[in-house]
Amino acid sequence: MKIAVFNGSPKRDGSDTLRITRAFLDGMCEYAPQEITQVHAADKHVEYCTGCFECMHNGGRCIFEDDMREILDLMLESDLLIFSFPLYCYGMPAPLKAVIDRTLPLSGMAMQKVGDRYEHVGQADYSHLRYLMICGCGFPNSRHNFEPAEAQFRLMFPSGHTIITVPECPMFGAPEAETVTRPRLGLIKKAGYQYAKTGEIGAELMSVITSPMIPEEQYAQIVNANS
């Protein structure tokens, strides 16, 4: 399987969320060999979309000559797109959002009704793609934190999507927390294996990997004591 990983963290390889993503990919690779390409959004020259819609009229050619053409080609050549990012203001970091905005050339101006909403008709065939969102945050629980990012992801990719949200994410970068993070990364690796094998993650396993690793109150006390 060809997998394109888009890392939205400005920390690049130092991203705590990327540690989760790597464990997931390790599980996928344990099931079968995978062809993985990683892109740090912060390292790419991607201009902000101006909303001129030129790309939607001329077969997908953007007015900007930057790294986005290469990124679009990578997306269309892949089987699975993984968007790995920390939660910023209840959404994705700006470099990754710029990449998402610039996927506009994949769509045309024409629209069609799908279910109870309208969608733009694609200028490219991306029906083969699957989408995975892996998002971590620094809060001790998932309630009233991830919902905006999840809603956006589901609307962007209405079919073939899987969403993993992980609270207490800074713990993955703390060596003193390994007694609780190592087992969790093991379960995330198991989820990757399961996903590679079946195309989905079981509800019970998903519930565990998206839950707090230590009690919420204890985590908040540790963060506050070190702030």
N, C-alpha and C positions, 0 to 999 in steps of 0.2 A: 504494500500500500504506500502511495506517495502522500506524505504528511507535510504540510506547511505550518510552522509554528510562528505566530506573530506575537512577540513579546512587547507589551505596551509599557512596561516599567522603565522609567528613566535610569534605574539602577542597573539595567542590562543583565549581565550574568549574576549580579549580586541580588537579584530580586528574590524576595521570600516566596512570592507566588510561583516563580519559575522553579523553585525546589519541588513544589507540588507537581507541577507539570512534568518535570523530569522523572519523578517517581511513576507517574501515570504512563509515560512513554517507555520506561523500563519494563513495565508490565506488558505493554503492547509488544515490545521487542522480544520478551520472553516467550510469548505465544507464537510469534512468527517474525521473520526479518521485516523491518520497515525502512523505507527511504525517507529520511527526515531532513528538512531544510528549515533552519531557524533564522528568523528575521527580527532584529531589534529595531522597532519603529523609530526610536530616538536617533538611530544612526543613518536613517534614510532621508534623502532630500525629497520631501513631499510638500508641494505648495498647498495652501488652503484653497478649497473649491470656492470659486467666485459665483457659482450659480448662473453662469452664462448659458448653460445647456447646449453649447456648441457640440459637445460629444454625443448628445442624444439625437443630433440631426445628421451627423456626418459619418455614421458607422462606428462610433466609439473613439474617435481621435480627440484627445484633450488639447487645449490650447497650450498647456505647459509641457515642456520637454524636461522631465525630471525622472526620478526613480520609480514613479508609479506605473509606467508601462511595463517595466520588468516585474513589478509586484503583481499586476493583473495577469500577466502571462503565467507566473508561478501559481496563482490561485486556480486558473483554468486547467493547468496541467496536473493539479493535485486531486486526491480522492477525499482528503480530510483537511479541513482548515481548523486549527486550534488557536483561539484567541486567549492568551494568558496575560492577565493584568491585575494590578492592585486596584481597589476601589478608590476613586478620586471624586469627591463631591457627589457620591452616589452614582457615578458613571465611570467611563474609561478615561485614562490619561489622554491629554491633548494629542501627542504624536500618533497614537493608535486611532483616535477619532478622526484625525486628518486622513489617515489611510482609508478608513471606512467611508468617509464623505467622498473620497475620490474614486470609489467603485461605481460611481454614477455612469461611466461609459459602458457598463455592462447592460444598462437599461436604455430603452428608447422612450420617446415622448408618448407613444400610444399606450393606452391602459386597458385593462380588462378586469371584469369582476370575478373574484375568486372567493367563494363563500359569501360572506356578508361585507366584504371590503374590496376596494379596487387596488390593483397592483400594476406597475409599469411592465410592459412586455419586454422581455430580454432581447438584447442585441447579440448575445452570446449564449451558448448552451452550457449551463452549469447545473443541469438536472442530476448529474452524477455526484455532486458534492455533498458531503456531510459536514456538520459544523459543531464544534465543541467550545464552550466557554468555561474557562477555569479562572475564577476570581477570588482573591483573598482580601480580607479587611482586618483592621487592627482592633475592631470592637469585639467584645466577648460573646456576642451571639449574632444570629443572622436576621433577627426580626427588625423590620423597618430600616434596613440598611441596603440589602441587595436588590430589593424589588424593582427600582427604576432601571437598573442595568439589565436585570432579567427580562423585564417587559420589552426593552429596546431590542435585545438579542432575539427574542421570539418573533418580534415584528419584522426584523431584518431578515431572519432566516426561519420562515414559518414551518418548514418541513426539514426533517433530518437533523434536528438540533438536540444537543445534550448540554445541560448546565450543571457545573459543579461550583458551589460557593463554600468557602472555608473561612470561618471566623478565627480569631486569635492567631492570625497568620504570622506576626512577628516572632512568635515562639520558634518557628522553623529555622530562624537565623541565630538562635541563642543556644550555644553549646550546653549550658546548664539545664536546658529543657529537653535534652535528648531522651530522657527516660520516658517522656510522653510523646515526643514528636516522632521518634523512631518507629514505634508501633503504628502510629497513624500513617506514616509514609508507607509502611508495609501494606496497610489496607488500601491505600491509594494505588499502590502498585498492583494489588489484586484486582482493583477496579479497572485498571488499564488492560490487564490480561483478559478480564471478562468482556470488556468493550471490544477488544480485537477479535475475540472468539464469536461473540453473539451480536455485536452492534449496539449493545445497550448495557446499562448497569442496573443490577437488581435493586429493588426498592429498599430492602433491608440494609444492604451495603452502602447505598447512597445516603441513607439516613445517618449512618454512623460517621462516614467521612465528612459530612457537612455539619456535624455537631461540635460543640466546644470540647476541647481536650481536657480542660480542668474546669472546675466550677466557675461560673461567671463572676461571682463576687471575689473569689480568690485571684482571678486574672486581673480584675480591675484594681485590686489592692496592690498587686505587684507593679502594674503600670504606673499607678499614682505615686508609689513609693520611689520610683526611679525617674519621675518627671521633674 
